[in-house]
Each structure stands twice: as structure tokens, then as C-alpha cells.
Amino acid sequence: MPVAFAAAVGVAYLPFLRVGWGVFGFLPGYLAEEGFASGGGFYLWSVAKAVLPLGGIPDIAYLAAAAGLLAGLAGYVAFRRVGVESHVFGAALLAGAFILLLSPHYPWYFAWLLVFACLVPSASLLWLTLASFLLYLVPVGSQLVWDHYRFLVESAIYVPFMALAAIDLWRQHRRGHLRHGD
């Protein structure tokens, strides 16, 4: 399926070859505006740089690690031999991990998680979708500045999410063992 997807994107891009990289429009500017190009827009990476002696590790290392983690989780979810309910939980796990690793700065980027919150009983997804409204307390444009206020608001969103996600994973794991008689 990834090859078919890449081929479809390539075919769809063919009419726009003359435009070159301009086909991406404002995307590079958007990435810089949101602090993603500088690495300052990622909550976990900003915390890691503030707490750990990471020295000269480039921001691309975080992106590579995040992509690797998401790919590993996707592989784990895709190739497990379980029922449909567990696959939906796995998709919700991937969605939550994606949001945590990306750490968007506006509440509307969390809206798509509501689909999973309706399908999977998950305290962590419920928290993440409801707590995202705290981002309205952070001034627009502050995503480029890692300050104490932004750290507190994002921590109020993501730290409880991580704790609740660990509990959700433990419950899901326990349910799987109880069903199989372990």
C-alpha cells in the first residue's frame, strides 16, 4: 500500500512539475511559523533540551526518532493478531502518539481525535481532546518562544495525557490477557 500511495502522489504531481517546489506553497513558511523548522514547536523535544545535556544534537534527530517511533508503533498495531476492537484501540494509540510527538499549538488540530474518543473507551483521548482548549490561553505567536507560561500550559495538557495513556495501555493489555485465559 505505501508503494501505491507514493505512485498516486507522483502521478497527481505530474501536471505541476513546472512549478517545482512552489507546489508546496506556504508549507515551508508554515513550518517555520509554527516553530517546527527550528524544533522549538515540539513539546517533548523542548523539554528534553531544557532538562538533558543534549548539546549540539540537531532538531532533525527528534523528527527522525519521532518518525521511527510512529513507524514502529504502526507496525506493531498492523501486524498483531487481534480482533477489530484492539485494532481500533491501536489506531487510537497511534493518533495520540502522533499528537504528543507533534504537539500542535491550536485546539482545532485535536478535533480529529474525537472519532477515536467515540469508538474507544479511553480516558487519555478524552483528556487530550478536552484539555486542548487550554491552548487558547497561550498567546498566538508564542510557539516560537519556549517560555515558562507556555511550558505550564502544554505540561497541563501532555503530562496527564501520558499518565492516562499508560493506564489505558495497561487496561488494554490486561483485557487481552483476561480474554485469552492467561
Buried (B, 14 or more C-beta within 10 A) or exposed (E): EEEEEEEEEEEEEEEEEEEEEEEEEEEEEEBBBBBBBBBBBBBBBBBEBEEEEEEEBEBEEBBEEBEEEBEEBBEEBEEEEBEEEBEBBBBBBBBBBBBBBBBBBBBEBBEEBEBBBEBBEBBBBBBBBEBBEBBEEBEEEBBBEBEEEBBEBBEEBBEBBEEBBEEBBEBBEEEBEEEEEE
